[in-house]
Amino acid sequence: MAVQKTKSFRIKLLLVILAQIAHLAAFFVFRQQIGSAIFIVSALPAIGGTFLFGFKGGITIAVINVLLNELLNRLTGASMDSTASLLGAATLIFAVAAIGYIRDTHRQLRREAEEKTKEAARDEAILKNIGEGLAVADEDGKIVFMNEVGEKILRFKYGEYMGKSWIEALPLSYETEEFTPFYENPLNPALTAGKKVSITTHYIERRDRTKFPAKITATPIVLNDEIIGAVAIFRDITEEIEIDRLKNDFINLVSHQMRRPISNVRLFLELLLSEEIGALTEQQKELSQRTHQTTIELISLINVFLKISRIGGASSVGGEPTDLVQAAGIILEKLKPQLQSKHIEVALHSPPSKLPAVSLDRLLFDEVLENLLMNAIKYSPDGGTIDLRMTSKEDDILIEVQDNGIGVPLEEQPMIFKKFFRASNAKNLNPEGDGIGLYLVKSLVSIWGGDIWFNSKENEGVTFSFTIPRNPQERKSPSSTL
């Protein structure tokens, strides 16, 4: 490329030199006949230089020619009217400047047009080959574009969606419902509030009335601080859900198959330790006790896997409207034996007005709240108190579980949600435990797009707080997985 440019430059330079030679020859041969019109002859190499080298090149050659003409006039003693000479020089420079400006402007506009054409072709290729469906709505919510992948996913023919509202083109529902309110569509907050929203809680209904679970991300298009439309990117997550189901089924199957023989080993060891079939030596008894404790720990770990498998079958997709106060009451009734055994009182605080029902998988909520309440019971003193508070906020429901138990040491608080971690004071109080409960709780809260945190002082208790978004379209993508 560089060699080609150098060769082209040399050819252009040679043409200008030849034009200059012709100009000098014309000056000496015809100067008496054409007089001041010699500037017209001078214009030829300047104009040629303009087309070959651009505006600056043409002006440079024109100025050189004007000075050269004046110098030759003086050296040869040619008589030329000074006014005509100045007028000719000015005319030459102006003409060259005008031609150069037009030439450069034309080339610049042509380059810009070529760049825009390339950009448009590149953007079209990207949109055409992107692996997810993409739809663009204008400020009125009318679909103005959809890529080929989106057409294929929704089973539209080219152009059928043009002018349709986003509610018609991307109708959303839950698995067991035919219709959801328009405000649950993520394009609504994108167009009305300028929010970027991503959800995995809904199904998209195709043109042929079939539906599929989808991940949808809607982003506003903003120009000069005004929302002029929105872009929705969507994809079918049926395969991902099926893979999760198969994974959980496998864990469930393996865990069940493992638990049966290990439970038998535990029973045999307990029979040995009871010495009903014969006395044991001290060494035999010690080894049997160690083995028995190991089997208990292994069974506990298998139970954790089974719990993960059971919960892993739950999903952020779908879910029925849930009365959280009623659900909490059922869990407290279930835990009544544990509460009574330690004489612990639980106070359930809810707002005077009824909390709004929220759509989420009930299994997830029950597991989260039951885990937090069981922790509060386990690490609270006999006769302690537990406060369960539910508060309605603008965008979510805040739930808090507060106890007056042993709390969490300050230096260990950053690790409290880590897998298999247990605080040192918790292990001293109760050596048994797998350290998986709070890790599970955090993972489950993230599935429905909520947040969880805690405040604690050692020996003064702990307050765990978590949120549930009121509207599914406000839910974030899960930040962690089981």
N, C-alpha and C positions, 0 to 999 in steps of 0.2 A: 504493500500500500504506500509506504514512504517513497520507494523508488519510482512508483507511478506518478506521485505528486511532484517529485523533483523533475521528472521528464516533462510533465505538463507545464511546469513553471518555465523551464528552459525554452520550450517552443513559444510560449507567450512572449517571453523576453526577446526572442529572436524576431518575432513579428513587429514588436514595438521599435526595435533597432532599425529594421528595414524601412518602417514608416518614417523614422527620423531621417534616414539617409535620403529618402524621397523628398522629405520636407526641405532639407538643405539644398538638394539639387534644384528644386523648384525655386528656392530663394535666389540662387545665383543665376539661373537661366532666365527666369521670368519676372525678376523683381521690377524691372523698368516698365514692363507692360502692365502688370497687375497692381503695382503700388501697394496701397494699404490693404488691398484684398489678400495680401500674403498671409494675413491672420486666418483667412479661411483655410488656406493650405495647412497652416500650423495646427488647425483644429483637428485635422485627420488623425495624426498619431495620438493626440490627447483623447479624442473620442474613442479611438481603438483601445487605448490604455484603460479607459473607464470601463469598457465592456470586459476587458481581460483581467484587470486587477481591482476593479471596484472604484468607489467614490474617491478614496484617498489617492489611489494610484493615478487616476485621471487628472485630479487637481494638481498633483505634483508634476506630471508631464506638461500640463498646460502652462504652469508658472515657469518651468524651465524653458519652454518654447518662446514665451513672451520675452523673457530675459535674453534668450539666444537671438531672437529677431532684433531686439534693440542693440545688442552688442555687434551683430553683423552689419546693421545699418551704420553704426558709428565707424566700424573698421573699413567698410567699403565706401563710405562717404555718400551712400545713397540718400537722396532727398525724400523725406516722407512727412506729410503733414502730422504735427504732434497731436492735434485733436483727434484726427482719424486714427492715429496710432493708439492713443489711450482708449478710444471707443472700441477699436478692434480687440484690444487686449481684454477689456472688461467684458465684451460680448463673448469672447472665447472662454474666459474663466466661468462666466455665468452659465453658458451653454453646457460646458463640461460638468459643472456642479449639478445642474438640473438633471442631466442624463445620468450622472453617477448616483444621485439620490433616488431617482426612479428605479434604476437598476438594482440598487441595494435593497430598497424597500420591497420590490417585487420578489427578490430572492429570499428575503427574510419571511415574507408572508407565505411563500411556497414551502420553506422549511417548517414553519409553524403548522401549516396545513398537513404536511407529511407526518410531523410528530403527532398531531392530534389523530390522524388516521391510524397510525401505528398504535397509539394508546387505546383507541377505541377497539381496534382488532385484538389487542392484548387483553383488555378487560372482558371483551366478549368471549375470548377463549377461556379465560379463568372462570367466568360464570358458567360457561357451558360444561367445563370439565370438573368443576368442584364436586366433591363426592356427596354433598348434602343438598336437600331441596332449599331453594331460595325464592322468596316472593317479596316484591316491593309494593308498598301501598303509598298513595299520595296523601296529602294533608286531610282529605275527606274520607280516608279509609278505603278508597277504591284501589283494586289491584291494577297496577300498570305494567308489571313485568313478572315473569316466572321463568326460571331456568328449566332446561330439559329434564334434569333429575327431579325437580319438583313436579313437573307435569307427569312424569312416570310414576312417582310415588302416589300422587293424588288421582291418577288415571284421568287426567284432563287431555283433551286434544289441544293442539296449538291454538291459542287465542280465545278458547272458550271461557277463560277466567277473566279476560280483560273487561274492566268496568264493574266487575262484581265487588261487593263489599267484602272486607276481610272476614266478616262473620259467615258469609256464604261460601267463600273460597276455602277457609280454614275452620270449619265448624268443630268445636271441641266438646267432649263428653267424658264422663267417667265410664268405666267398663260396664257398669250395670245401668247407666242412665242414658237417655237419648239426647239430652240437651243440657248445657250449662249456661249460666248467665253470661252476657257479653263481657262483663267486667273481669271475668276469670281468664279471658284470652290475653296473653302477654302483649299483644299489639295495642290493647287499650291503654295501659299506662305508658307505653312507648310514644303513642300519638298524643295523649292528653297531658302527660306530666313529664315527658322527656326522659323517662327512666329506661335503663337497660334491664331486661328481665329474662331469666332463664328458668324453665320449669321442666319437670319430668313427671308431673302428677296427672296428666290428662291423656286421653286418646284423641286422635284426629280421625274424623269421618271422611272417607273417600267419596268420590263422586258416585260410586256404585253402592253407597250406603254401608260398605264394610268399614271396619275401624281398626286402628293399630295404636299401641302405646308409642308415644313420641317424646323426644326431647326437643323443645322449642326455645329458641333465643330470639328475642325481639329487641332491636336497637333503633333509637330515633335518628332521623336524618335532620341535622340542624344546619341552617344557613343564616348567617347574620343574626344569631340569637333567636331565630324563629324555627319552629318545627315544621318542616315542609313534607314530611312523610316518615316512613319507618321501613326497616328491613327485617324480615323474619327468616331465620335459618332453622330448618327442621329435618329430623331423620327418624327412621323407624328403629326402635330399640327392642323389638320383639326378640331378636337373637340374643341380645345381652341378658334379657330377663330369663330366657330359656337356659342360657349357660349358668346363670346364678342358681336356677332351680336344680339343674343337674348336679352342680357342685354341692349344694346343700343336701340333696338326696344321697349323694355318695358319702358325705360326712356322717349323715344320719345312719346310713346302713352300716358303715364301718364301726361307728361308735356303739351301736346296738350289739353288733357281733362281738366286739371286744368286751363289752360290759358283762355278758353272760359268763364266759369262762373265768374272768377275774372275780366276779361275785362268788362263783363256786369255790375258788381258791380261798377267798376270805372266810367262807363258811367252814371250810376244812380247817383253816388255821384257828378259828374260834373254837372248834371242837377239840383241837389239840390243846389249846390253852385252858380249856375247862377241865382237862385231865380226866374226863369221863371214860376215856379208852386207855388210860394208863398214865402213871406219873411221869413228869419230865424232870430232867436234871436242870440245874440253874442255867447252864450254858444253852441247853435246848430251849428253855423257856425264854431266855433273852433273845435268841435268834428268831424264834417264832413271833415274839412281840414286835421286833423290828420289821419282819416281813409283813406282819399284819398291818402295821402303820403304813408301810409302803403301798399295800393294796388299797387301803382307804384313800390315800392321796391320789392313786391312779384312778380309782373309781370317781373321785371328785373331779379330776381333770376330764374324764370321759363325759361326765354330766355337763361340764362346761361346753364341750364340743356339741353335745346334743342341744344345749340351750342356744348356742350360736346357730346351729342348723335350723332350729325351730324359728328363731327370730329372723334368720337370713331369708326365710321364705316370705317375710313381710316386705313391703315395698313402699316407696314414696308415690308410686302410681296408684291412683284411686284412693279408696278409703271412704267410709261412711261418715256423715256428720255425727260428732260425738259430744255428748253432754259431759264435760270434764268433771263437774262437781259430783254428778251421779257416779261416774267411773271411779273417782277417788273414794267415794263412800263404799263401793263394792270391795275395793282393795283393802280398806281399813277393816271391814268386816272379816275378810279373809285372814288378816293378821291379828285378829282379836286374841287368839290363844297366846301368841308371843308377847303381846302387850300386857295381858293379864298376868303372865308368869313373872314379869318384872314390875308390875304395878305402875306402868307408864300411862300417863294421860296424853291423849292427842286432841288438839284443838284445831278444827277445820274452819278457816276464815275465808269467806267468799263475799263479793260485793252484794249490796242490797238488791240491786237489779241483776237479773239472771245473766250469767256469762253467755256470750254467743257460742253456739255450737261450731266446732271446727272440723273440717274433713281431714282425717288422717287414719292410718292403720291403728286400730285399737290395740292390737298386740304389742306394738312398739311403745305406746303410751303406758300400758299396764306394766311392762317390763321395766321401764325407766323409773316410774314412781314407786313400784314395789321394791326395787333395788335400793333407792335412796331411803325409803322408810325402814327397810330391814337393817341398813347400816346404822340409822339413827337409833333403832331399838338395841342393836348389838353393842354399841359403844356408849350408850347412856347408862347412868347409874340406876339402881332400883329406886322406884318412886320418882323417876325423872319426868320431864315434860317434852313433848314434841309439838311444834306449831307448823301446820300446813296451810300456807296462804296462797290464794289464787286471785290475781288482779288483772283486770282488762286494761290494756294499753291501747294506744292509737293504732298500731300495726300488728300487735301480737298479744298473746296471753302470757303473763309472767306467773310462774309457779315456784314457790320457795318451801324448802323443808329445813326447819331449824331445830337443833337439839341442844341440850346442855351437857353433852358428854365430854369425852377426853380431848376432842379437837385434833388438829394436825400440827406437828412441830413446824415452825417457820421455815427452817432450812430444807424441809422435805416437801413443802407445798408445791414447788414447780413440777414434781414427779407424780403427783397424786392421780393423774389420769393415764399414766403409762401402764402398758400391759404387764401383768404379774407383779406390779409394785404394791407393797403394803407398808404403811407407816410403822416406824419402830415401836411406838406406844401401842398401836393396834396389835402387833404381833406379841407384845408382852402380855396384853390383856387376854388375847385369844389366839393361841398359836396356830389353830386350824384356819385355813382360808387359802384361796387360790390367787387373790389379787387381780381378778378379771372383772369384777363387778363394775367399778367406776369406768374402766376402759370401755366396757360394753355400753354403759349409759351414755358416755360422750359420743360413741359411734352411732348409737340409735338416734340421739337428738340431732346429729348432723344429717341423718337420712331425711328427716322432714324439714331440714333447712333452719333449725333453731340454733341458739347459742346456749352454752352452759358455763357457769363459773361458781366460785365459792369464796366465802370469807370465814376465817377461823383464827382462834387463838388457842394455844395448847391449854388443856384443862378448863376451857370455858365454852367448849362446844363448837359447832360448825353450822353454817347456813349454805345449803346448795340451792342455786337458782338456775332455772332454765326457761326458755321461751318457746312458744309455738306460734308461728305466723298465722294470723287470722285468715288471710287470703292466700290460696295456693299460688297465685302468680307472684307473690312477694317472696316465695321460698327460694333460697339459694341452692345451688348444686351441692350435693354432699361433699364435705371436706375430708371425710375419712370413710373407710369401709371396714366391715367386720373381717 
